[in-house]
Amino acid sequence: MKFESDIVSLGRDGDGVARTDDGARLFVPGALPGERIVAEPLDNRTARLVDIIRSSPDRVVPPCPLFGICGGCAIQHLSLPAVLDWKSGLVVHTLERAGFESVPKPRAVQGTPGTRRRIDLALRRTHDGIRVGLHARRGDVVDLTDCPVLDPVLFALIAALRPLMLSLAAFRREGDALLNLLDSGPDLLLATDAPLDAADRAKLAAFARQHAIPRIAWRRTGSTDTPETAAQTATIRHDVSGVTIAPPPGAFLQPSREGEAAIVAAVLDGLPGRLNRKDVAIELYAGCGTLSFALARHARVLAYEGQPDAVATLKRATTGTRVTAEQRDLNRQPVMARQIADARVVVLDPPYAGAGAQMEQIVAGRPERIIYVSCNPQALGRDAADLHAAGYRLDAVTVIDQFLWSTEVEAVCVFTAPSAPRRRSR
C-alpha cells in the first residue's frame, strides 16, 4: 500500500529515511532529506520510490547512465557539496557517539571525478559474450559501459579486456581483474577459474605490449597464493612521498592521488611538536609505505604490516631512510604496550574492521599522540570509544571524500593524551 512521507535523513547506505503513519522507519533508495515522497513498502525495512512531491534543492541529475544499476555509486543524485556535508556529518556523529561531546569542526576535502586509480572488476561469461563490471545490489554483475569516477586510462582498458578474456581458455565462467594505475602505468592482476596455457600466456604478453601495460599477474580465482607474473614489459615503479617503490600485484593504493595527498597532509599536520631525529613514530598497518616515508622526514619510523608482499616492498625501499619495517599480524600479535610507550606518536591505518586487539595495547601504552586513519566510521567509533574512555582528547578531524558518490568516507583523527600539552597547528 502506497504512502506519503517526508524524508528526514539519509541512512548509512545512502537511502532516504521515511517515517510511516504508524511510526515505522523505512529506507527509500533514491530519496533525499527534505523531500516529500510517495513510496510503496517492499518489506518491513525498505520501500520503493514511486513519486517525488517536493524535491530537495540538493537533487541533481546523476552524471552516469548506470546510476542505480551498477552498484558502485549510491548517491549520484545528491550534489557533491551536499555529499561532502553528509559524509562530514557521519564522521562527527560517530565521534559524538564514541563519547566526544565537542568534536572539532572537520576540515573537509573532496576529490574530483575521473581520478580513481584502482578498481576491482568482476568478470562473468554469458550466453552471448561477457560482462566486465561491478556487482549490483542484488548481486548480478553489471557491464561497466560508463564510469565518471574512474581514471580514463583504466576505463579504456575495460573495453579492451572483453575480447581478451573471451579468447582465454583459462576463463571458463568467471574471474576477476584488479587494475591499479601506478606511475609506471596500468598494473593488471587477473584471476581465472582455470589455469593459463601457453597460448593464453602469449595472448597476455601481446595484450600487455599493445596497451602499454608494464605487468600482468595471474592466479586462480579464490586463491590467496602469491600471484605469478604472466607478462612484463617494463619496470614497475611508483612514487610514495619521494621514494620509489615497486608495489606487488594487486597492492593496496588509496583510490586517488588527491586523496592520498590529503591523508598524508592531515597525518603530518597532526604530529606532535618538537619531534627530533631520535624520536620514534610507530606506524601500524603500514602497507607499502604510503605514510612511512613521509613520517620518516620527522622521526624514526617503526613500520608494522601483516601482508608479506607489502612488507617486502617496503623493506626494499627503506635503504638510506629512517624506516624499519617488520612483518606482523597485528590481530594475532599486536605491538605490545611497552613498545608503544617508547613512541611519541602512533599512526594507524587499520583495515575496514578496525584495529581490534591492537587497540587495547595502544591504549595501555598511552603514547602522547595517536593519529587514526579510518575508512569505516563504525570501526572508528568503536576504537575512538576506547580512546575516550582512556581520557584522550580529540584535537582535529579531517574528512576526505575520495570515494565520490559512494557512501564510503575516509577520516583522519588526531587524539592527544590527557597529560600532553594542547596541540598547535604545524
Backbone hydrogen bonds in HBPLUS format (Angstrom, degrees):
<---DONOR---> <-ACCEPTOR-->    atom                        ^
c    i                          cat <-CA-CA->   ^        H-A-AA   ^      H-
h    n   atom  resd res      DA  || num        DHA   H-A  angle D-A-AA Bond
n    s   type  num  typ     dist DA aas  dist angle  dist       angle   num
A0003-PHE N   A0039-ALA O   2.90 MM  36  5.61 151.5  1.99 156.3 165.2     1
A0039-ALA N   A0003-PHE O   2.94 MM  36  5.61 162.9  1.97 161.8 166.8     2
A0005-SER N   A0037-ILE O   3.01 MM  32  5.58 150.4  2.10 149.8 156.2     3
A0037-ILE N   A0005-SER O   2.87 MM  32  5.58 169.7  1.88 164.9 164.0     4
A0007-ILE N   A0035-GLU O   2.83 MM  28  5.43 153.0  1.90 159.2 166.5     5
A0034-GLY N   A0007-ILE O   2.92 MM  27  5.56 162.6  1.96 156.2 150.4     6
A0008-VAL N   A0017-VAL O   2.95 MM   9  5.80 152.3  2.02 174.0 169.2     7
A0017-VAL N   A0009-SER O   2.85 MM   8  5.37 150.0  1.94 157.8 154.7     8
A0011-GLY N   A0015-ASP O   2.71 MM   4  5.24 170.9  1.72 157.2 159.7     9
A0014-GLY N   A0011-GLY O   2.94 MM   3  5.26 162.1  1.97 118.4 120.4    10
A0016-GLY N   A0028-VAL O   3.00 MM  12  4.88 142.6  2.15 132.9 125.0    11
A0028-VAL N   A0016-GLY O   2.66 MM  12  4.88 165.0  1.68 148.2 153.4    12
A0018-ALA N   A0026-LEU O   2.84 MM   8  5.23 174.6  1.85 163.1 164.4    13
A0026-LEU N   A0018-ALA O   2.93 MM   8  5.23 161.9  1.97 143.5 149.5    14
A0020-THR N   A0024-ALA O   2.91 MM   4  5.26 160.3  1.95 147.8 154.3    15
A0023-GLY N   A0020-THR O   2.91 MM   3  5.20 160.0  1.96 115.5 118.3    16
A0027-PHE N   A0045-ARG O   2.86 MM  18  6.24 164.5  1.89 149.2 152.1    17
A0047-ALA N   A0027-PHE O   2.91 MM  20  6.08 148.0  2.02 155.0 151.5    18
A0031-ALA N   A0028-VAL O   3.25 MM   3  5.84 163.7  2.27 140.3 140.4    19
A0035-GLU N   A0032-LEU O   3.19 MM   3  5.85 154.1  2.26 141.2 143.0    20
A0036-ARG N   A0054-ARG O   3.07 MM  18  4.82 149.5  2.17 124.6 133.9    21
A0053-ILE N   A0036-ARG O   2.68 MM  17  5.23 140.6  1.83 145.7 157.5    22
A0054-ARG N   A0036-ARG O   3.10 MM  18  4.82 159.0  2.14 130.8 133.8    23
A0038-VAL N   A0051-ASP O   2.80 MM  13  4.96 161.6  1.84 144.8 144.8    24
A0050-VAL N   A0038-VAL O   2.77 MM  12  5.34 158.9  1.81 149.9 152.0    25
A0051-ASP N   A0038-VAL O   3.13 MM  13  4.96 156.8  2.19 133.8 134.7    26
A0040-GLU N   A0048-ARG O   2.88 MM   8  5.11 151.6  1.96 139.6 149.0    27
A0048-ARG N   A0040-GLU O   2.77 MM   8  5.11 164.7  1.79 143.5 142.5    28
A0042-LEU N   A0046-THR O   2.89 MM   4  5.65 176.4  1.90 138.9 139.5    29
A0043-ASP N   A0046-THR O   3.39 MM   3  5.67 158.9  2.43 148.3 144.9    30
A0059-ARG N   A0056-SER O   3.11 MM   3  5.38 167.2  2.13 112.2 115.1    31
A0079-SER N   A0058-ASP O   2.93 MM  21  5.46 151.2  2.01 155.7 164.7    32
A0060-VAL N   A0077-HIS O   2.93 MM  17  5.04 156.9  1.98 124.9 130.6    33
A0067-PHE N   A0064-CYS O   3.15 MM   3  5.49 166.1  2.17 115.2 117.4    34
A0069-ILE N   A0066-LEU O   2.88 MM   3  5.34 153.4  1.95 141.2 142.2    35
A0070-CYS N   A0066-LEU O   3.16 MM   4  5.77 160.1  2.20 155.8 159.6    36
A0074-ALA N   A0405-TRP O   2.98 MM 331  6.21 126.2  2.28 141.7 153.0    37
A0075-ILE N   A0405-TRP O   3.00 MM 330  5.04 169.3  2.02 153.5 151.9    38
A0078-LEU N   A0075-ILE O   3.20 MM   3  5.53 162.6  2.23 112.1 114.8    39
A0082-ALA N   A0079-SER O   3.05 MM   3  5.28 115.5  2.49 102.4 117.8    40
A0083-VAL N   A0079-SER O   2.86 MM   4  6.18 147.6  1.96 151.3 162.1    41
A0084-LEU N   A0080-LEU O   3.00 MM   4  6.26 160.5  2.03 155.6 158.7    42
A0085-ASP N   A0081-PRO O   3.04 MM   4  6.32 156.5  2.09 144.9 151.4    43
A0086-TRP N   A0082-ALA O   2.90 MM   4  6.09 160.0  1.94 147.8 153.0    44
A0087-LYS N   A0083-VAL O   2.92 MM   4  6.19 163.3  1.95 154.2 158.4    45
A0088-SER N   A0084-LEU O   2.91 MM   4  6.06 157.0  1.97 147.2 153.9    46
A0089-GLY N   A0085-ASP O   2.93 MM   4  6.15 153.7  2.00 145.6 153.0    47
A0090-LEU N   A0086-TRP O   2.95 MM   4  6.30 146.5  2.06 145.8 155.1    48
A0091-VAL N   A0087-LYS O   3.17 MM   4  6.49 159.8  2.22 149.9 153.2    49
A0092-VAL N   A0088-SER O   2.97 MM   4  6.24 168.3  1.99 154.9 158.3    50
A0093-HIS N   A0089-GLY O   2.87 MM   4  5.92 168.6  1.88 151.1 154.8    51
A0094-THR N   A0090-LEU O   2.98 MM   4  6.11 153.6  2.05 142.7 150.3    52
A0095-LEU N   A0091-VAL O   3.03 MM   4  6.32 158.6  2.08 152.6 157.3    53
A0096-GLU N   A0092-VAL O   2.90 MM   4  6.17 153.2  1.97 152.3 160.6    54
A0097-ARG N   A0093-HIS O   2.97 MM   4  6.17 159.3  2.01 149.3 154.3    55
A0098-ALA N   A0094-THR O   3.07 MM   4  6.32 130.3  2.33 134.5 148.1    56
A0100-PHE N   A0095-LEU O   3.21 MM   5  5.88 154.4  2.28 157.2 149.4    57
A0099-GLY N   A0096-GLU O   2.98 MM   3  5.29 158.4  2.03 107.7 114.6    58
A0107-ARG N   A0397-VAL O   2.94 MM 290  6.40 158.6  1.98 151.0 153.7    59
A0399-VAL N   A0107-ARG O   2.80 MM 292  6.11 156.6  1.85 150.8 158.8    60
A0109-VAL N   A0399-VAL O   2.83 MM 290  6.20 158.0  1.88 161.8 169.4    61
A0401-ASP N   A0109-VAL O   2.78 MM 292  6.18 167.5  1.80 162.9 166.0    62
A0111-GLY N   A0401-ASP O   2.98 MM 290  6.12 169.2  1.99 153.4 149.8    63
A0114-GLY N   A0148-PRO O   2.81 MM  34  5.54 125.1  2.11 133.7 147.8    64
A0116-ARG N   A0149-VAL O   3.11 MM  33  5.93 165.2  2.13 156.7 152.7    65
A0151-ASP N   A0116-ARG O   2.89 MM  35  5.23 155.9  1.95 147.0 141.3    66
A0117-ARG N   A0255-PRO O   2.73 MM 138  5.64 167.5  1.75 165.5 169.8    67
A0181-LEU N   A0117-ARG O   2.83 MM  64  5.03 145.1  1.96 154.9 152.9    68
A0119-ILE N   A0179-LEU O   3.00 MM  60  5.40 152.0  2.08 147.4 155.2    69
A0179-LEU N   A0119-ILE O   2.89 MM  60  5.40 167.1  1.91 164.3 165.3    70
A0121-LEU N   A0177-ALA O   2.77 MM  56  5.04 174.1  1.78 151.8 150.2    71
A0177-ALA N   A0121-LEU O   2.94 MM  56  5.04 156.4  2.00 139.5 144.0    72
A0122-ALA N   A0133-GLY O   2.81 MM  11  5.46 172.3  1.82 162.9 162.0    73
A0133-GLY N   A0122-ALA O   3.09 MM  11  5.46 163.2  2.12 152.1 156.8    74
A0123-LEU N   A0175-GLY O   2.91 MM  52  4.87 159.6  1.95 139.5 132.9    75
A0175-GLY N   A0123-LEU O   2.96 MM  52  4.87 146.2  2.07 138.6 138.2    76
A0124-ARG N   A0131-ARG O   2.96 MM   7  5.16 158.9  2.00 148.2 153.5    77
A0131-ARG N   A0124-ARG O   2.80 MM   7  5.16 155.9  1.86 149.6 157.9    78
A0125-ARG N   A0173-ARG O   2.86 MM  48  5.03 174.0  1.86 144.7 146.3    79
A0126-THR N   A0129-GLY O   2.91 MM   3  5.10 172.1  1.92 124.6 127.3    80
A0129-GLY N   A0126-THR O   3.40 MM   3  5.10 170.6  2.40  99.0 101.7    81
A0144-LEU N   A0132-VAL O   2.86 MM  12  6.11 176.5  1.86 146.1 144.9    82
A0142-VAL N   A0134-LEU O   2.88 MM   8  5.67 165.9  1.90 169.8 169.1    83
A0136-ALA N   A0140-ASP O   2.74 MM   4  5.43 169.0  1.76 168.3 169.0    84
A0139-GLY N   A0136-ALA O   2.87 MM   3  5.12 159.2  1.91 110.7 117.5    85
A0154-LEU N   A0151-ASP O   3.01 MM   3  5.56 123.3  2.34 114.3 126.8    86
A0155-PHE N   A0151-ASP O   3.02 MM   4  6.32 163.1  2.05 154.7 160.2    87
A0156-ALA N   A0152-PRO O   2.98 MM   4  6.02 156.9  2.04 145.2 149.7    88
A0157-LEU N   A0154-LEU O   3.03 MM   3  5.24 131.1  2.28 100.6 113.7    89
A0158-ILE N   A0155-PHE O   3.08 MM   3  5.36 141.1  2.23 104.1 114.8    90
A0161-LEU N   A0157-LEU O   2.87 MM   4  6.07 136.1  2.06 144.9 156.7    91
A0161-LEU N   A0158-ILE O   3.15 MM   3  5.09 128.1  2.43  93.2 106.8    92
A0165-MET N   A0161-LEU O   2.85 MM   4  5.96 175.3  1.85 163.8 163.8    93
A0166-LEU N   A0162-ARG O   3.17 MM   4  6.36 163.4  2.20 152.8 157.5    94
A0167-SER N   A0163-PRO O   3.18 MM   4  6.27 131.4  2.43 138.0 149.0    95
A0167-SER N   A0164-LEU O   3.00 MM   3  5.27 137.9  2.18 103.0 115.4    96
A0168-LEU N   A0165-MET O   3.13 MM   3  5.31 155.9  2.19 106.5 113.7    97
A0171-PHE N   A0168-LEU O   3.26 MM   3  5.49 155.5  2.32 103.4 110.4    98
A0176-ASP N   A0191-ALA O   2.92 MM  15  5.02 151.1  2.00 135.4 142.0    99
A0191-ALA N   A0176-ASP O   2.87 MM  15  5.02 149.3  1.96 152.2 148.9   100
A0178-LEU N   A0189-LEU O   2.86 MM  11  5.07 166.7  1.88 149.5 152.6   101
A0189-LEU N   A0178-LEU O   2.93 MM  11  5.07 159.8  1.97 147.4 153.8   102
A0180-ASN N   A0187-ASP O   2.97 MM   7  5.08 162.9  2.00 147.7 153.3   103
A0187-ASP N   A0180-ASN O   2.70 MM   7  5.08 154.6  1.76 159.7 165.2   104
A0182-LEU N   A0185-GLY O   3.05 MM   3  5.08 148.0  2.16 136.1 131.4   105
A0185-GLY N   A0182-LEU O   3.03 MM   3  5.08 153.3  2.10 101.7 110.2   106
A0184-SER N   A0237-ARG O   3.17 MM  53  5.33 129.6  2.44 166.0 153.5   107
A0188-LEU N   A0215-ARG O   3.22 MM  27  6.44 174.5  2.22 160.0 158.6   108
A0217-ALA N   A0188-LEU O   2.82 MM  29  6.27 163.3  1.85 161.3 165.7   109
A0190-LEU N   A0217-ALA O   2.89 MM  27  6.14 173.5  1.89 149.1 147.3   110
A0219-ARG N   A0190-LEU O   3.06 MM  29  6.59 136.8  2.25 147.8 160.7   111
A0192-THR N   A0219-ARG O   3.31 MM  27  6.86 141.6  2.46 145.9 155.3   112
A0221-THR N   A0192-THR O   2.79 MM  29  5.02 152.9  1.86 130.8 131.3   113
A0201-ARG N   A0197-ASP O   3.05 MM   4  6.39 160.9  2.09 156.8 161.7   114
A0202-ALA N   A0198-ALA O   3.08 MM   4  6.32 152.6  2.15 144.7 151.9   115
A0203-LYS N   A0199-ALA O   3.02 MM   4  6.30 151.7  2.11 145.8 153.4   116
A0204-LEU N   A0200-ASP O   2.91 MM   4  6.24 154.8  1.98 153.3 160.3   117
A0205-ALA N   A0201-ARG O   2.98 MM   4  6.20 156.9  2.04 146.6 152.7   118
A0206-ALA N   A0202-ALA O   3.03 MM   4  6.26 157.3  2.09 145.3 151.1   119
A0207-PHE N   A0203-LYS O   2.90 MM   4  6.07 154.7  1.97 145.7 153.1   120
A0208-ALA N   A0204-LEU O   2.91 MM   4  6.10 157.9  1.96 148.9 154.3   121
A0209-ARG N   A0205-ALA O   3.11 MM   4  6.37 158.4  2.16 145.7 150.9   122
A0210-GLN N   A0206-ALA O   2.93 MM   4  6.09 163.5  1.95 150.4 155.3   123
A0211-HIS N   A0207-PHE O   3.03 MM   4  6.11 152.9  2.10 150.0 155.8   124
A0213-ILE N   A0208-ALA O   2.93 MM   5  4.64 167.1  1.95 139.3 142.8   125
A0233-THR N   A0214-PRO O   2.74 MM  19  4.75 152.6  1.81 127.5 137.1   126
A0216-ILE N   A0231-ALA O   2.82 MM  15  5.10 161.0  1.85 151.5 151.3   127
A0230-ALA N   A0216-ILE O   2.80 MM  14  5.65 145.3  1.92 144.3 156.0   128
A0231-ALA N   A0216-ILE O   3.08 MM  15  5.10 146.9  2.19 148.3 148.2   129
A0218-TRP N   A0228-GLU O   2.79 MM  10  5.44 152.4  1.86 152.8 162.3   130
A0228-GLU N   A0218-TRP O   2.96 MM  10  5.44 159.5  2.00 161.1 155.3   131
A0223-SER N   A0220-ARG O   3.06 MM   3  5.46 162.9  2.09 133.4 135.2   132
A0238-HIS N   A0245-ILE O   2.83 MM   7  5.32 130.5  2.08 151.0 159.0   133
A0245-ILE N   A0238-HIS O   2.82 MM   7  5.32 170.3  1.83 155.0 157.0   134
A0240-VAL N   A0243-VAL O   2.78 MM   3  5.17 163.5  1.80 147.7 153.3   135
A0243-VAL N   A0240-VAL O   2.98 MM   3  5.17 161.3  2.01 112.9 119.0   136
A0251-ALA N   A0248-PRO O   3.10 MM   3  5.41 143.6  2.24 143.0 137.0   137
A0260-GLU N   A0256-SER O   3.03 MM   4  6.28 160.4  2.07 146.9 152.1   138
A0261-ALA N   A0257-ARG O   2.96 MM   4  6.18 162.8  1.99 150.5 154.8   139
A0262-ALA N   A0258-GLU O   2.99 MM   4  6.26 153.3  2.07 148.5 155.8   140
A0263-ILE N   A0259-GLY O   2.98 MM   4  6.25 155.0  2.04 150.7 157.2   141
A0264-VAL N   A0260-GLU O   2.96 MM   4  6.21 170.1  1.97 158.3 160.4   142
A0265-ALA N   A0261-ALA O   2.95 MM   4  6.09 161.8  1.99 146.0 151.4   143
A0266-ALA N   A0262-ALA O   2.99 MM   4  6.13 158.1  2.04 144.5 150.2   144
A0267-VAL N   A0263-ILE O   2.95 MM   4  6.18 157.4  2.00 153.7 160.0   145
A0268-LEU N   A0264-VAL O   2.95 MM   4  6.16 169.7  1.96 156.1 158.7   146
A0269-ASP N   A0265-ALA O   2.93 MM   4  6.03 154.3  2.00 145.1 152.8   147
A0270-GLY N   A0266-ALA O   3.13 MM   4  6.23 130.3  2.39 132.8 144.5   148
A0270-GLY N   A0267-VAL O   3.05 MM   3  5.12 133.5  2.27  97.0 110.2   149
A0271-LEU N   A0268-LEU O   3.26 MM   3  5.41 165.1  2.29 105.9 110.4   150
A0279-ASP N   A0276-ASN O   3.05 MM   3  5.48 147.9  2.16 111.4 120.6   151
A0300-ARG N   A0279-ASP O   2.85 MM  21  6.02 166.4  1.87 171.3 167.8   152
A0344-ARG N   A0280-VAL O   3.01 MM  64  6.02 148.8  2.11 155.4 161.9   153
A0281-ALA N   A0300-ARG O   2.79 MM  19  5.97 163.7  1.81 158.5 160.0   154
A0302-LEU N   A0281-ALA O   2.96 MM  21  6.33 159.1  2.00 156.0 162.0   155
A0282-ILE N   A0345-VAL O   3.04 MM  63  6.49 156.5  2.09 160.1 162.7   156
A0347-VAL N   A0282-ILE O   2.83 MM  65  6.23 163.8  1.86 162.6 168.2   157
A0283-GLU N   A0302-LEU O   2.87 MM  19  6.05 168.7  1.88 146.8 150.3   158
A0304-TYR N   A0283-GLU O   2.85 MM  21  6.19 158.2  1.90 161.6 168.6   159
A0284-LEU N   A0347-VAL O   2.83 MM  63  6.26 160.9  1.86 159.2 165.8   160
A0349-ASP N   A0284-LEU O   3.28 MM  65  6.57 156.8  2.33 153.3 156.9   161
A0285-TYR N   A0304-TYR O   2.91 MM  19  5.83 121.8  2.26 138.7 155.7   162
A0286-ALA N   A0304-TYR O   2.97 MM  18  5.76 164.3  2.00 139.2 144.4   163
A0289-GLY N   A0286-ALA O   3.15 MM   3  5.70 155.7  2.21 140.6 140.9   164
A0295-LEU N   A0291-LEU O   2.93 MM   4  6.12 162.2  1.96 162.4 167.6   165
A0296-ALA N   A0292-SER O   2.98 MM   4  6.20 142.9  2.12 142.0 152.9   166
A0297-ARG N   A0294-ALA O   3.31 MM   3  5.72 158.9  2.36 106.4 112.5   167
A0298-HIS N   A0295-LEU O   2.86 MM   3  5.58 163.9  1.89 122.8 128.2   168
A0299-ALA N   A0295-LEU O   3.14 MM   4  6.34 139.9  2.31 146.9 158.2   169
A0301-VAL N   A0322-ARG O   2.88 MM  21  6.11 167.2  1.89 171.3 173.1   170
A0324-THR N   A0301-VAL O   2.89 MM  23  6.21 159.2  1.93 159.1 165.6   171
A0303-ALA N   A0324-THR O   2.78 MM  21  5.97 163.3  1.81 157.3 162.7   172
A0326-GLU N   A0303-ALA O   2.87 MM  23  6.27 145.2  1.99 159.8 171.3   173
A0305-GLU N   A0326-GLU O   3.14 MM  21  6.54 154.8  2.21 157.7 163.3   174
A0328-ARG N   A0305-GLU O   2.83 MM  23  5.61 154.9  1.89 122.7 131.1   175
A0311-VAL N   A0307-GLN O   3.02 MM   4  6.29 162.2  2.06 159.3 164.6   176
A0312-ALA N   A0308-PRO O   2.92 MM   4  6.13 158.2  1.97 150.1 156.3   177
A0313-THR N   A0309-ASP O   3.06 MM   4  6.22 154.6  2.13 139.6 146.0   178
A0314-LEU N   A0310-ALA O   2.93 MM   4  6.20 159.1  1.98 148.9 154.8   179
A0315-LYS N   A0311-VAL O   2.80 MM   4  6.02 163.5  1.83 155.5 159.7   180
A0316-ARG N   A0312-ALA O   3.06 MM   4  6.22 157.3  2.11 146.2 151.7   181
A0317-ALA N   A0314-LEU O   3.11 MM   3  5.32 134.9  2.32 100.4 112.6   182
A0318-THR N   A0315-LYS O   3.23 MM   3  5.22 159.4  2.27 103.5 109.6   183
A0321-THR N   A0318-THR O   2.87 MM   3  5.19 156.4  1.92 140.9 137.8   184
A0333-GLN N   A0329-ASP O   2.66 MM   4  5.57 155.5  1.72 161.0 169.9   185
A0339-GLN N   A0336-MET O   3.01 MM   3  5.53 133.6  2.24 110.3 122.1   186
A0340-ILE N   A0336-MET O   2.98 MM   4  6.31 160.6  2.02 151.3 157.7   187
A0341-ALA N   A0337-ALA O   2.84 MM   4  6.00 150.3  1.93 151.0 157.8   188
A0342-ASP N   A0339-GLN O   3.07 MM   3  5.46 148.0  2.18 107.4 116.5   189
A0343-ALA N   A0340-ILE O   3.05 MM   3  5.57 163.5  2.08 117.2 122.5   190
A0369-ARG N   A0344-ARG O   3.16 MM  25  6.39 142.5  2.31 144.7 155.4   191
A0346-VAL N   A0369-ARG O   2.96 MM  23  6.42 153.6  2.03 150.0 157.2   192
A0371-ILE N   A0346-VAL O   2.86 MM  25  6.28 164.6  1.88 160.1 165.0   193
A0348-LEU N   A0371-ILE O   3.00 MM  23  6.45 161.5  2.04 163.8 168.3   194
A0373-VAL N   A0348-LEU O   2.81 MM  25  6.07 173.0  1.81 169.0 170.0   195
A0354-GLY N   A0351-PRO O   2.89 MM   3  5.58 163.6  1.92 125.6 131.1   196
A0358-GLN N   A0355-ALA O   3.04 MM   3  5.47 136.9  2.24 149.9 141.9   197
A0359-MET N   A0356-GLY O   3.09 MM   3  5.78 145.4  2.21 116.6 124.4   198
A0362-ILE N   A0358-GLN O   3.07 MM   4  6.40 151.9  2.15 150.6 159.2   199
A0363-VAL N   A0359-MET O   2.99 MM   4  6.23 168.0  2.00 156.9 158.8   200
A0364-ALA N   A0360-GLU O   3.05 MM   4  6.23 157.9  2.10 141.8 148.3   201
A0365-GLY N   A0361-GLN O   2.92 MM   4  6.02 144.6  2.05 141.6 150.5   202
A0366-ARG N   A0362-ILE O   3.17 MM   4  6.42 132.2  2.41 143.8 155.2   203
A0366-ARG N   A0363-VAL O   3.26 MM   3  5.28 139.1  2.44  97.7 108.5   204
A0417-ALA N   A0368-GLU O   2.96 MM  49  5.12 166.8  1.97 141.4 144.0   205
A0370-ILE N   A0415-PHE O   2.87 MM  45  5.07 165.5  1.90 148.9 151.3   206
A0415-PHE N   A0370-ILE O   2.80 MM  45  5.07 174.8  1.80 163.2 164.3   207
A0372-TYR N   A0413-CYS O   2.89 MM  41  5.20 160.6  1.93 156.7 158.5   208
A0413-CYS N   A0372-TYR O   2.89 MM  41  5.20 164.1  1.91 147.7 151.9   209
A0374-SER N   A0411-ALA O   2.76 MM  37  5.15 169.8  1.77 159.1 162.7   210
A0411-ALA N   A0374-SER O   2.87 MM  37  5.15 151.8  1.95 145.5 151.4   211
A0380-LEU N   A0376-ASN O   2.97 MM   4  6.19 164.2  1.99 159.1 164.4   212
A0381-GLY N   A0377-PRO O   2.83 MM   4  5.99 153.6  1.90 146.5 153.0   213
A0382-ARG N   A0378-GLN O   3.18 MM   4  6.54 155.4  2.24 146.3 151.5   214
A0383-ASP N   A0379-ALA O   3.06 MM   4  6.32 170.8  2.07 157.6 159.3   215
A0384-ALA N   A0380-LEU O   2.74 MM   4  5.77 158.5  1.78 153.8 160.9   216
A0385-ALA N   A0381-GLY O   3.03 MM   4  6.06 146.3  2.15 140.4 148.1   217
A0386-ASP N   A0383-ASP O   3.17 MM   3  5.28 125.3  2.48  96.8 109.8   218
A0387-LEU N   A0383-ASP O   3.28 MM   4  6.69 150.4  2.37 142.7 150.4   219
A0388-HIS N   A0384-ALA O   2.86 MM   4  6.16 154.8  1.92 151.6 158.9   220
A0389-ALA N   A0385-ALA O   2.97 MM   4  6.14 159.6  2.01 145.4 150.7   221
A0390-ALA N   A0386-ASP O   3.13 MM   4  6.32 135.4  2.34 135.4 146.7   222
A0390-ALA N   A0387-LEU O   3.17 MM   3  5.04 127.8  2.46  90.9 104.6   223
A0392-TYR N   A0387-LEU O   2.99 MM   5  5.40 149.6  2.09 161.7 152.8   224
A0391-GLY N   A0388-HIS O   2.98 MM   3  5.16 161.0  2.01 108.7 114.1   225
A0393-ARG N   A0416-THR O   2.97 MM  23  5.40 165.0  2.00 155.0 155.1   226
A0416-THR N   A0393-ARG O   2.94 MM  23  5.40 155.7  2.00 147.3 155.4   227
A0395-ASP N   A0414-VAL O   2.82 MM  19  5.53 157.3  1.87 161.1 167.8   228
A0414-VAL N   A0396-ALA O   2.92 MM  18  5.11 164.7  1.95 149.1 150.6   229
A0398-THR N   A0412-VAL O   2.86 MM  14  5.05 151.1  1.95 144.5 153.3   230
A0412-VAL N   A0398-THR O   2.83 MM  14  5.05 154.2  1.90 144.9 152.7   231
A0400-ILE N   A0410-GLU O   2.82 MM  10  5.01 176.2  1.82 145.1 145.9   232
A0410-GLU N   A0400-ILE O   3.11 MM  10  5.01 162.1  2.15 157.0 156.1   233
A0406-SER N   A0403-PHE O   3.05 MM   3  5.66 161.2  2.09 137.1 139.8   234
A0420-ALA N   A0417-ALA O   3.04 MM   3  5.42 157.8  2.09 114.7 121.8   235
